[in-house]
Amino acid sequence: MTGSGARLLVALSLVAVAGCSNGAASPEESEVNQDLAAAIAHDLAGPGYDLEVSYVDDASTRAKVVVEVACEACRPGPVLDQALEAVWTSEITPLDTITVRSKVASPLGGDTVYYRMPEDAAALERRFGARPVGVGSGE
């Protein structure tokens, strides 16, 4: 293969690899974001409930934090609010969606609330203050 042919093949390969990157964050960013999410869950862990905080960024879900509280008979509101504030004020970026979900073993069951960026950013900023980093995969 000639020099120009080899360069063309390399250029096409780079375009193909770039096209396969379906997430908003790089693999390194995703790993850091998952570590930050795990730290939030660890910091807010308590008796009587299970708290999970995870970062998802792949081909089907872009730049999303999922906060989930499960308990037998608890009031998940306070811990969900604390986790939402911790995610909002964290350095997790990019951040397109925050999903807050409660799973309560009761006749009423649980609830799920979605916060989408940039649509809900102003309301979250009024409630918890400014983020230390931008929101959304476009920033």
Phi, psi and omega in degrees: 000139181283168180301314181290326177294320179294319179297320179296317179297318178296316180298316179295323178296318178297319177297317181296317179295317178298323179292339180277347179281098188266349181272166178280331181256153174289164177302323179293316178298318180299319179295316178298316180296321178294321177296318177297318179296317179296323178295322177298313179299317180296315182295329183259005180298144180202170180287147174092355178206157174253128180243128175236134175229123182222154177251130180235129176207099180212195185298329183259340183224118184256126168048062185236136171253131177247123176249125183224129176243129176236137179201162179283303183213079181223171173254100187285349185308308182300315181290326176295319177297318178297318180292319178299315178298318180297320178294313182300320183268005178278176177261021176293121178203141001286161182218106180263326185215141169241122177253125180245121187228135173246140175235100183249128178282084179207168178301333180279343179070212183240195183209156177227133178233136180248135173243119183250141179259142004271000187304318185260003184298319182297318180294319179292324178294320177297323184281319188239358183094179183288148174285147178286344179224167180294172176245159173077156181282352180272352182258000000 
